């Protein structure tokens, strides 16, 4: 366990540094969007391309991994909505809460952390989960979030849901991460190599992705906490953080074990990776979606913050149980 903590500590320490830097004003809040843009549009796509191009194409097209993770995500979304939906927490807030319960911080944290803990073999299943979360989980939760506001009756509600789903998919299309994954997969399939100067540039940006992304997570969390100053009962956000850290990995483990019993050719190593991905804290970018769609971003920010703080212990414990 101590060896695992020694590996995970630097990753969470970078998150803490970003948090402290933003809270103490050493990093101006106005600079955070610039860091986000660097990670999202430059460094992280290069990292995903590098991993995708170096991963066998069969791992990137593993239907059993995709199916198990997709079914698990749908179950967690349904559980989170059912658990939190009330007179006070309606579809918009319940759906965004379900998204942070089912969407791990795979891109910014999971890719470098799992590669350090388990090795490059973990990247194939990890990339598959990013595609599922970006294309399906996010679009579903955004569509569900629109069920509150359709004042035009059943047809109006249906139109609003489909419009929201279309907007979510359009947002995915403008995100460079899935395109980087696709280009990396194509490069892997055809064994394509970038010209040497281009490859060096891409690899340099990829090397910058992990530290800057982790530092940015901390800064984003600090900014969200500073802006979410209204009081809120613990019951509004702590249970959702616990769903993310405990229920999500248990659901993935149960679905994966059931799939294996039914004869699905799911590799045990891939299932271990999927469970560890599910044990990651909530994705920090969900707070941006909550803000865009008018959900209670203070609640979402608190869920992300609690899950990130607790994950240092819970994720390390999951690694010790499954991999140690």
Secondary structure, DSSP 4 states (H G I P E B T S, - for coil): -HHHHHHHHHHHHHHHHHHHHHHTTSS-HHHHHHHHHHIIIIIHHHHHHHHHHHS-HHHHT-HHHHHHHHHHHHHHHHHHHHHH-SSSS-HHHHHHHHHHHH-B-IIIIIHHHHHHHT-GGGHHHHHHHHHHIIIIIHHHHHHHHTTTT--SHHHHHHHHHHHHHHHHHHHHHT-HHHHHHHHHHHHHHHT----HHHHHHHHHHHHHHHHHHHHHHHHHHHHHHHH--S---GGGTHHHHHIIIIIHHHHHHHHHHHHHHTT----HHHHHHHHHHHTSPBPTTHHHHHHHTT--HHHHHHHHHHHHHHHHHHHHHHHHHHT-
